Amino acid sequence: MAAPNIVSVGTITGKTAVQAIGTSATAIVTNSAASGKVFKLNTLLISNVDGSASANVTVDLYRSSTAYHIIKSAPVPAGSTLDILSTTSVYLEEGDAIRLTASAASDLEGIASYEEISE
């Protein structure tokens, strides 16, 4: 099924996903193939929970076995938060995922706020 026409929406469900970010690319939000939905990613925050060391984060949109980078190896200083989507939203079509990768395990956490839209 194709993604719904967002002009004639039947249901919008607000969701929040959280993730401890590891050193392998792992999806924080995935819109399954043939879901019949579109996801509107509104917020993506990356926090460094390490008290003393900076760590880098990579965020990609994964589509058709290809990673398209939203941000690559961006530094997140110790004890701070990086706002990835401060001025825009990203729509995830069927089969798309947003993946996160850290330069060091256990240093970064991600929070994604999104809307699941269906007819």
Rosetta constraint file for C-alpha pairs under 8 A:
AtomPair CA 1 CA 34 HARMONIC 5.23 0.50
AtomPair CA 1 CA 35 HARMONIC 7.12 0.50
AtomPair CA 1 CA 36 HARMONIC 5.39 0.50
AtomPair CA 2 CA 34 HARMONIC 7.02 0.50
AtomPair CA 2 CA 36 HARMONIC 5.79 0.50
AtomPair CA 2 CA 37 HARMONIC 7.90 0.50
AtomPair CA 2 CA 94 HARMONIC 7.62 0.50
AtomPair CA 3 CA 35 HARMONIC 7.67 0.50
AtomPair CA 3 CA 36 HARMONIC 4.98 0.50
AtomPair CA 3 CA 37 HARMONIC 5.11 0.50
AtomPair CA 3 CA 38 HARMONIC 5.62 0.50
AtomPair CA 3 CA 93 HARMONIC 6.58 0.50
AtomPair CA 3 CA 94 HARMONIC 6.53 0.50
AtomPair CA 3 CA 118 HARMONIC 7.85 0.50
AtomPair CA 4 CA 8 HARMONIC 7.96 0.50
AtomPair CA 4 CA 9 HARMONIC 7.43 0.50
AtomPair CA 4 CA 36 HARMONIC 6.29 0.50
AtomPair CA 4 CA 37 HARMONIC 5.95 0.50
AtomPair CA 4 CA 38 HARMONIC 6.66 0.50
AtomPair CA 4 CA 117 HARMONIC 7.57 0.50
AtomPair CA 4 CA 118 HARMONIC 5.87 0.50
AtomPair CA 4 CA 119 HARMONIC 5.89 0.50
AtomPair CA 5 CA 9 HARMONIC 6.90 0.50
AtomPair CA 5 CA 119 HARMONIC 7.54 0.50
AtomPair CA 6 CA 117 HARMONIC 7.36 0.50
AtomPair CA 6 CA 118 HARMONIC 7.83 0.50
AtomPair CA 6 CA 119 HARMONIC 7.99 0.50
AtomPair CA 8 CA 119 HARMONIC 6.81 0.50
AtomPair CA 9 CA 117 HARMONIC 6.86 0.50
AtomPair CA 9 CA 118 HARMONIC 5.99 0.50
AtomPair CA 9 CA 119 HARMONIC 4.83 0.50
AtomPair CA 10 CA 117 HARMONIC 7.75 0.50
AtomPair CA 10 CA 118 HARMONIC 5.87 0.50
AtomPair CA 10 CA 119 HARMONIC 4.17 0.50
AtomPair CA 11 CA 116 HARMONIC 7.90 0.50
AtomPair CA 11 CA 117 HARMONIC 5.82 0.50
AtomPair CA 11 CA 118 HARMONIC 5.29 0.50
AtomPair CA 11 CA 119 HARMONIC 6.15 0.50
AtomPair CA 12 CA 115 HARMONIC 6.15 0.50
AtomPair CA 12 CA 116 HARMONIC 5.59 0.50
AtomPair CA 12 CA 117 HARMONIC 4.64 0.50
AtomPair CA 12 CA 118 HARMONIC 6.62 0.50
AtomPair CA 13 CA 115 HARMONIC 5.50 0.50
AtomPair CA 13 CA 116 HARMONIC 5.12 0.50
AtomPair CA 13 CA 117 HARMONIC 6.65 0.50
AtomPair CA 14 CA 113 HARMONIC 7.51 0.50
AtomPair CA 14 CA 114 HARMONIC 6.01 0.50
AtomPair CA 14 CA 115 HARMONIC 4.59 0.50
AtomPair CA 14 CA 116 HARMONIC 6.44 0.50
AtomPair CA 15 CA 113 HARMONIC 5.87 0.50
AtomPair CA 15 CA 114 HARMONIC 5.36 0.50
AtomPair CA 15 CA 115 HARMONIC 5.97 0.50
AtomPair CA 15 CA 116 HARMONIC 7.26 0.50
AtomPair CA 16 CA 111 HARMONIC 7.01 0.50
AtomPair CA 16 CA 112 HARMONIC 5.55 0.50
AtomPair CA 16 CA 113 HARMONIC 4.44 0.50
AtomPair CA 16 CA 114 HARMONIC 6.26 0.50
AtomPair CA 17 CA 28 HARMONIC 6.42 0.50
AtomPair CA 17 CA 29 HARMONIC 6.86 0.50
AtomPair CA 17 CA 111 HARMONIC 5.78 0.50
AtomPair CA 17 CA 112 HARMONIC 5.13 0.50
AtomPair CA 17 CA 113 HARMONIC 6.53 0.50
AtomPair CA 18 CA 28 HARMONIC 6.83 0.50
AtomPair CA 18 CA 109 HARMONIC 7.42 0.50
AtomPair CA 18 CA 110 HARMONIC 5.61 0.50
AtomPair CA 18 CA 111 HARMONIC 4.59 0.50
AtomPair CA 18 CA 112 HARMONIC 6.43 0.50
AtomPair CA 19 CA 28 HARMONIC 6.30 0.50
AtomPair CA 19 CA 109 HARMONIC 5.66 0.50
AtomPair CA 19 CA 110 HARMONIC 5.12 0.50
AtomPair CA 19 CA 111 HARMONIC 6.65 0.50
AtomPair CA 20 CA 106 HARMONIC 6.73 0.50
AtomPair CA 20 CA 108 HARMONIC 6.29 0.50
AtomPair CA 20 CA 109 HARMONIC 4.48 0.50
AtomPair CA 20 CA 110 HARMONIC 6.43 0.50
AtomPair CA 21 CA 26 HARMONIC 7.67 0.50
AtomPair CA 21 CA 100 HARMONIC 6.42 0.50
AtomPair CA 21 CA 101 HARMONIC 6.12 0.50
AtomPair CA 21 CA 102 HARMONIC 5.86 0.50
AtomPair CA 21 CA 105 HARMONIC 6.72 0.50
AtomPair CA 21 CA 106 HARMONIC 6.79 0.50
AtomPair CA 21 CA 107 HARMONIC 7.57 0.50
AtomPair CA 21 CA 108 HARMONIC 5.44 0.50
AtomPair CA 21 CA 109 HARMONIC 5.37 0.50
AtomPair CA 21 CA 110 HARMONIC 6.70 0.50
AtomPair CA 22 CA 26 HARMONIC 7.58 0.50
AtomPair CA 22 CA 100 HARMONIC 7.87 0.50
AtomPair CA 22 CA 101 HARMONIC 5.93 0.50
AtomPair CA 22 CA 102 HARMONIC 5.49 0.50
AtomPair CA 22 CA 103 HARMONIC 7.88 0.50
AtomPair CA 22 CA 104 HARMONIC 6.94 0.50
AtomPair CA 22 CA 105 HARMONIC 4.73 0.50
AtomPair CA 22 CA 106 HARMONIC 6.66 0.50
AtomPair CA 22 CA 108 HARMONIC 7.83 0.50
AtomPair CA 23 CA 101 HARMONIC 5.34 0.50
AtomPair CA 23 CA 102 HARMONIC 4.87 0.50
AtomPair CA 23 CA 103 HARMONIC 5.82 0.50
AtomPair CA 23 CA 104 HARMONIC 6.06 0.50
AtomPair CA 23 CA 105 HARMONIC 5.67 0.50
AtomPair CA 24 CA 100 HARMONIC 7.93 0.50
AtomPair CA 24 CA 101 HARMONIC 5.57 0.50
AtomPair CA 24 CA 102 HARMONIC 7.41 0.50
AtomPair CA 25 CA 99 HARMONIC 5.67 0.50
AtomPair CA 25 CA 100 HARMONIC 5.34 0.50
AtomPair CA 25 CA 101 HARMONIC 4.64 0.50
AtomPair CA 26 CA 99 HARMONIC 4.99 0.50
AtomPair CA 26 CA 100 HARMONIC 5.55 0.50
AtomPair CA 26 CA 101 HARMONIC 6.72 0.50
AtomPair CA 27 CA 97 HARMONIC 5.98 0.50
AtomPair CA 27 CA 98 HARMONIC 5.40 0.50
AtomPair CA 27 CA 99 HARMONIC 3.98 0.50
AtomPair CA 27 CA 100 HARMONIC 6.33 0.50
AtomPair CA 28 CA 97 HARMONIC 7.56 0.50
AtomPair CA 28 CA 98 HARMONIC 5.98 0.50
AtomPair CA 28 CA 99 HARMONIC 5.79 0.50
AtomPair CA 28 CA 100 HARMONIC 6.88 0.50
AtomPair CA 28 CA 110 HARMONIC 7.78 0.50
AtomPair CA 28 CA 112 HARMONIC 7.35 0.50
AtomPair CA 29 CA 97 HARMONIC 5.63 0.50
AtomPair CA 29 CA 98 HARMONIC 5.43 0.50
AtomPair CA 29 CA 99 HARMONIC 7.35 0.50
AtomPair CA 29 CA 112 HARMONIC 7.61 0.50
AtomPair CA 30 CA 92 HARMONIC 7.94 0.50
AtomPair CA 30 CA 95 HARMONIC 7.29 0.50
AtomPair CA 30 CA 96 HARMONIC 6.07 0.50
AtomPair CA 30 CA 97 HARMONIC 4.22 0.50
AtomPair CA 30 CA 98 HARMONIC 6.56 0.50
AtomPair CA 31 CA 35 HARMONIC 6.88 0.50
AtomPair CA 31 CA 37 HARMONIC 7.46 0.50
AtomPair CA 31 CA 38 HARMONIC 7.25 0.50
AtomPair CA 31 CA 39 HARMONIC 6.79 0.50
AtomPair CA 31 CA 92 HARMONIC 6.48 0.50
AtomPair CA 31 CA 93 HARMONIC 6.67 0.50
AtomPair CA 31 CA 94 HARMONIC 5.34 0.50
AtomPair CA 31 CA 95 HARMONIC 5.50 0.50
AtomPair CA 31 CA 96 HARMONIC 5.53 0.50
AtomPair CA 31 CA 97 HARMONIC 6.17 0.50
AtomPair CA 32 CA 94 HARMONIC 5.63 0.50
AtomPair CA 32 CA 95 HARMONIC 4.89 0.50
AtomPair CA 32 CA 96 HARMONIC 7.14 0.50
AtomPair CA 33 CA 94 HARMONIC 4.68 0.50
AtomPair CA 33 CA 95 HARMONIC 4.11 0.50
AtomPair CA 33 CA 96 HARMONIC 7.75 0.50
AtomPair CA 34 CA 94 HARMONIC 6.05 0.50
AtomPair CA 34 CA 95 HARMONIC 7.45 0.50
AtomPair CA 35 CA 94 HARMONIC 6.22 0.50
AtomPair CA 36 CA 94 HARMONIC 7.21 0.50
AtomPair CA 36 CA 118 HARMONIC 6.58 0.50
AtomPair CA 37 CA 93 HARMONIC 7.44 0.50
AtomPair CA 37 CA 94 HARMONIC 6.79 0.50
AtomPair CA 37 CA 116 HARMONIC 6.65 0.50
AtomPair CA 37 CA 117 HARMONIC 5.47 0.50
AtomPair CA 37 CA 118 HARMONIC 4.82 0.50
AtomPair CA 37 CA 119 HARMONIC 7.78 0.50
AtomPair CA 38 CA 91 HARMONIC 6.74 0.50
AtomPair CA 38 CA 92 HARMONIC 5.82 0.50
AtomPair CA 38 CA 93 HARMONIC 5.27 0.50
AtomPair CA 38 CA 94 HARMONIC 6.64 0.50
AtomPair CA 38 CA 116 HARMONIC 6.19 0.50
AtomPair CA 38 CA 117 HARMONIC 5.28 0.50
AtomPair CA 38 CA 118 HARMONIC 6.77 0.50
AtomPair CA 39 CA 91 HARMONIC 5.57 0.50
AtomPair CA 39 CA 92 HARMONIC 4.96 0.50
AtomPair CA 39 CA 93 HARMONIC 6.81 0.50
AtomPair CA 39 CA 114 HARMONIC 6.58 0.50
AtomPair CA 39 CA 115 HARMONIC 5.51 0.50
AtomPair CA 39 CA 116 HARMONIC 4.67 0.50
AtomPair CA 39 CA 117 HARMONIC 5.95 0.50
AtomPair CA 40 CA 89 HARMONIC 6.63 0.50
AtomPair CA 40 CA 90 HARMONIC 5.86 0.50
AtomPair CA 40 CA 91 HARMONIC 4.56 0.50
AtomPair CA 40 CA 92 HARMONIC 6.38 0.50
AtomPair CA 40 CA 114 HARMONIC 5.40 0.50
AtomPair CA 40 CA 115 HARMONIC 5.06 0.50
AtomPair CA 40 CA 116 HARMONIC 6.66 0.50
AtomPair CA 40 CA 117 HARMONIC 7.56 0.50
AtomPair CA 41 CA 89 HARMONIC 5.60 0.50
AtomPair CA 41 CA 90 HARMONIC 5.12 0.50
AtomPair CA 41 CA 91 HARMONIC 6.08 0.50
AtomPair CA 41 CA 92 HARMONIC 7.39 0.50
AtomPair CA 41 CA 112 HARMONIC 7.20 0.50
AtomPair CA 41 CA 113 HARMONIC 6.23 0.50
AtomPair CA 41 CA 114 HARMONIC 4.27 0.50
AtomPair CA 41 CA 115 HARMONIC 6.53 0.50
AtomPair CA 42 CA 85 HARMONIC 6.96 0.50
AtomPair CA 42 CA 88 HARMONIC 7.40 0.50
AtomPair CA 42 CA 89 HARMONIC 5.01 0.50
AtomPair CA 42 CA 90 HARMONIC 6.96 0.50
AtomPair CA 42 CA 112 HARMONIC 7.58 0.50
AtomPair CA 42 CA 113 HARMONIC 5.71 0.50
AtomPair CA 42 CA 114 HARMONIC 5.31 0.50
AtomPair CA 42 CA 115 HARMONIC 7.63 0.50
AtomPair CA 43 CA 83 HARMONIC 7.69 0.50
AtomPair CA 43 CA 84 HARMONIC 7.43 0.50
AtomPair CA 43 CA 85 HARMONIC 5.62 0.50
AtomPair CA 43 CA 86 HARMONIC 7.20 0.50
AtomPair CA 43 CA 89 HARMONIC 7.49 0.50
AtomPair CA 43 CA 111 HARMONIC 7.74 0.50
AtomPair CA 43 CA 112 HARMONIC 5.46 0.50
AtomPair CA 43 CA 113 HARMONIC 4.99 0.50
AtomPair CA 43 CA 114 HARMONIC 6.90 0.50
AtomPair CA 44 CA 83 HARMONIC 6.22 0.50
AtomPair CA 44 CA 84 HARMONIC 5.44 0.50
AtomPair CA 44 CA 85 HARMONIC 5.77 0.50
AtomPair CA 44 CA 110 HARMONIC 7.01 0.50
AtomPair CA 44 CA 111 HARMONIC 5.74 0.50
AtomPair CA 44 CA 112 HARMONIC 4.50 0.50
AtomPair CA 44 CA 113 HARMONIC 6.62 0.50
AtomPair CA 45 CA 81 HARMONIC 6.62 0.50
AtomPair CA 45 CA 82 HARMONIC 5.76 0.50
AtomPair CA 45 CA 83 HARMONIC 4.81 0.50
AtomPair CA 45 CA 84 HARMONIC 6.05 0.50
AtomPair CA 45 CA 85 HARMONIC 7.85 0.50
AtomPair CA 45 CA 110 HARMONIC 5.63 0.50
AtomPair CA 45 CA 111 HARMONIC 5.23 0.50
AtomPair CA 45 CA 112 HARMONIC 6.53 0.50
AtomPair CA 46 CA 57 HARMONIC 7.95 0.50
AtomPair CA 46 CA 76 HARMONIC 7.74 0.50
AtomPair CA 46 CA 81 HARMONIC 5.48 0.50
AtomPair CA 46 CA 82 HARMONIC 5.10 0.50
AtomPair CA 46 CA 83 HARMONIC 6.60 0.50
AtomPair CA 46 CA 84 HARMONIC 7.48 0.50
AtomPair CA 46 CA 108 HARMONIC 6.58 0.50
AtomPair CA 46 CA 109 HARMONIC 5.65 0.50
AtomPair CA 46 CA 110 HARMONIC 4.57 0.50
AtomPair CA 46 CA 111 HARMONIC 6.64 0.50
AtomPair CA 47 CA 76 HARMONIC 7.27 0.50
AtomPair CA 47 CA 79 HARMONIC 7.22 0.50
AtomPair CA 47 CA 80 HARMONIC 5.83 0.50
AtomPair CA 47 CA 81 HARMONIC 4.19 0.50
AtomPair CA 47 CA 82 HARMONIC 6.34 0.50
AtomPair CA 47 CA 108 HARMONIC 5.52 0.50
AtomPair CA 47 CA 109 HARMONIC 5.26 0.50
AtomPair CA 47 CA 110 HARMONIC 6.43 0.50
AtomPair CA 48 CA 54 HARMONIC 7.39 0.50
AtomPair CA 48 CA 55 HARMONIC 7.19 0.50
AtomPair CA 48 CA 76 HARMONIC 6.16 0.50
AtomPair CA 48 CA 77 HARMONIC 6.64 0.50
AtomPair CA 48 CA 78 HARMONIC 5.42 0.50
AtomPair CA 48 CA 79 HARMONIC 5.26 0.50
AtomPair CA 48 CA 80 HARMONIC 5.58 0.50
AtomPair CA 48 CA 81 HARMONIC 6.29 0.50
AtomPair CA 48 CA 107 HARMONIC 5.59 0.50
AtomPair CA 48 CA 108 HARMONIC 4.55 0.50
AtomPair CA 48 CA 109 HARMONIC 6.56 0.50
AtomPair CA 49 CA 78 HARMONIC 6.77 0.50
AtomPair CA 49 CA 79 HARMONIC 5.63 0.50
AtomPair CA 49 CA 80 HARMONIC 7.73 0.50
AtomPair CA 49 CA 106 HARMONIC 7.97 0.50
AtomPair CA 49 CA 107 HARMONIC 5.46 0.50
AtomPair CA 49 CA 108 HARMONIC 5.91 0.50
AtomPair CA 49 CA 109 HARMONIC 7.18 0.50
AtomPair CA 50 CA 54 HARMONIC 7.61 0.50
AtomPair CA 50 CA 78 HARMONIC 5.53 0.50
AtomPair CA 50 CA 79 HARMONIC 6.24 0.50
AtomPair CA 50 CA 106 HARMONIC 7.89 0.50
AtomPair CA 50 CA 107 HARMONIC 5.11 0.50
AtomPair CA 50 CA 108 HARMONIC 7.54 0.50
AtomPair CA 51 CA 78 HARMONIC 5.47 0.50
AtomPair CA 51 CA 79 HARMONIC 5.68 0.50
AtomPair CA 52 CA 78 HARMONIC 5.30 0.50
AtomPair CA 52 CA 79 HARMONIC 7.53 0.50
AtomPair CA 53 CA 77 HARMONIC 6.95 0.50
AtomPair CA 53 CA 78 HARMONIC 5.16 0.50
AtomPair CA 54 CA 75 HARMONIC 6.62 0.50
AtomPair CA 54 CA 76 HARMONIC 5.69 0.50
AtomPair CA 54 CA 77 HARMONIC 4.29 0.50
AtomPair CA 54 CA 78 HARMONIC 4.81 0.50
AtomPair CA 55 CA 75 HARMONIC 5.71 0.50
AtomPair CA 55 CA 76 HARMONIC 5.43 0.50
AtomPair CA 55 CA 77 HARMONIC 6.57 0.50
AtomPair CA 55 CA 78 HARMONIC 7.46 0.50
AtomPair CA 55 CA 102 HARMONIC 6.92 0.50
AtomPair CA 55 CA 103 HARMONIC 5.82 0.50
AtomPair CA 55 CA 104 HARMONIC 6.25 0.50
AtomPair CA 55 CA 107 HARMONIC 6.76 0.50
AtomPair CA 55 CA 108 HARMONIC 7.31 0.50
AtomPair CA 56 CA 73 HARMONIC 4.98 0.50
AtomPair CA 56 CA 74 HARMONIC 5.03 0.50
AtomPair CA 56 CA 75 HARMONIC 4.26 0.50
AtomPair CA 56 CA 76 HARMONIC 5.74 0.50
AtomPair CA 56 CA 102 HARMONIC 5.73 0.50
AtomPair CA 56 CA 103 HARMONIC 5.16 0.50
AtomPair CA 56 CA 104 HARMONIC 7.63 0.50
AtomPair CA 57 CA 71 HARMONIC 7.73 0.50
AtomPair CA 57 CA 72 HARMONIC 6.67 0.50
AtomPair CA 57 CA 73 HARMONIC 5.03 0.50
AtomPair CA 57 CA 74 HARMONIC 5.26 0.50
AtomPair CA 57 CA 75 HARMONIC 6.50 0.50
AtomPair CA 57 CA 76 HARMONIC 7.13 0.50
AtomPair CA 57 CA 100 HARMONIC 7.01 0.50
AtomPair CA 57 CA 101 HARMONIC 5.67 0.50
AtomPair CA 57 CA 102 HARMONIC 4.66 0.50
AtomPair CA 57 CA 103 HARMONIC 6.44 0.50
AtomPair CA 57 CA 108 HARMONIC 7.93 0.50
AtomPair CA 58 CA 69 HARMONIC 7.40 0.50
AtomPair CA 58 CA 70 HARMONIC 7.73 0.50
AtomPair CA 58 CA 71 HARMONIC 5.53 0.50
AtomPair CA 58 CA 72 HARMONIC 4.36 0.50
AtomPair CA 58 CA 73 HARMONIC 4.99 0.50
AtomPair CA 58 CA 74 HARMONIC 6.54 0.50
AtomPair CA 58 CA 100 HARMONIC 5.81 0.50
AtomPair CA 58 CA 101 HARMONIC 5.11 0.50
AtomPair CA 58 CA 102 HARMONIC 6.50 0.50
AtomPair CA 59 CA 69 HARMONIC 6.02 0.50
AtomPair CA 59 CA 70 HARMONIC 5.49 0.50
AtomPair CA 59 CA 71 HARMONIC 5.26 0.50
AtomPair CA 59 CA 72 HARMONIC 6.41 0.50
AtomPair CA 59 CA 98 HARMONIC 6.99 0.50
AtomPair CA 59 CA 99 HARMONIC 5.71 0.50
AtomPair CA 59 CA 100 HARMONIC 4.81 0.50
AtomPair CA 59 CA 101 HARMONIC 6.61 0.50
AtomPair CA 60 CA 67 HARMONIC 5.70 0.50
AtomPair CA 60 CA 68 HARMONIC 5.26 0.50
AtomPair CA 60 CA 69 HARMONIC 4.20 0.50
AtomPair CA 60 CA 70 HARMONIC 5.17 0.50
AtomPair CA 60 CA 71 HARMONIC 6.90 0.50
AtomPair CA 60 CA 72 HARMONIC 8.00 0.50
AtomPair CA 60 CA 98 HARMONIC 5.74 0.50
AtomPair CA 60 CA 99 HARMONIC 5.35 0.50
AtomPair CA 60 CA 100 HARMONIC 6.76 0.50
AtomPair CA 61 CA 67 HARMONIC 5.74 0.50
AtomPair CA 61 CA 68 HARMONIC 5.10 0.50
AtomPair CA 61 CA 69 HARMONIC 6.30 0.50
AtomPair CA 61 CA 70 HARMONIC 6.83 0.50
AtomPair CA 61 CA 96 HARMONIC 6.89 0.50
AtomPair CA 61 CA 97 HARMONIC 5.79 0.50
AtomPair CA 61 CA 98 HARMONIC 4.78 0.50
AtomPair CA 61 CA 99 HARMONIC 6.48 0.50
AtomPair CA 62 CA 66 HARMONIC 5.61 0.50
AtomPair CA 62 CA 67 HARMONIC 4.48 0.50
AtomPair CA 62 CA 68 HARMONIC 6.21 0.50
AtomPair CA 62 CA 96 HARMONIC 5.68 0.50
AtomPair CA 62 CA 97 HARMONIC 5.11 0.50
AtomPair CA 62 CA 98 HARMONIC 6.15 0.50
AtomPair CA 62 CA 99 HARMONIC 6.89 0.50
AtomPair CA 63 CA 67 HARMONIC 6.52 0.50
AtomPair CA 63 CA 68 HARMONIC 7.69 0.50
AtomPair CA 63 CA 95 HARMONIC 6.64 0.50
AtomPair CA 63 CA 96 HARMONIC 5.01 0.50
AtomPair CA 63 CA 97 HARMONIC 6.90 0.50
AtomPair CA 64 CA 95 HARMONIC 7.47 0.50
AtomPair CA 64 CA 96 HARMONIC 7.71 0.50
AtomPair CA 71 CA 84 HARMONIC 7.85 0.50
AtomPair CA 73 CA 103 HARMONIC 7.75 0.50
AtomPair CA 76 CA 80 HARMONIC 6.54 0.50
AtomPair CA 76 CA 81 HARMONIC 6.76 0.50
AtomPair CA 76 CA 82 HARMONIC 6.34 0.50
AtomPair CA 77 CA 81 HARMONIC 7.86 0.50
AtomPair CA 85 CA 89 HARMONIC 6.46 0.50
AtomPair CA 92 CA 96 HARMONIC 5.43 0.50
AtomPair CA 92 CA 97 HARMONIC 6.83 0.50
AtomPair CA 100 CA 110 HARMONIC 7.94 0.50
AtomPair CA 102 CA 107 HARMONIC 7.84 0.50
AtomPair CA 102 CA 108 HARMONIC 6.75 0.50
AtomPair CA 104 CA 108 HARMONIC 7.87 0.50
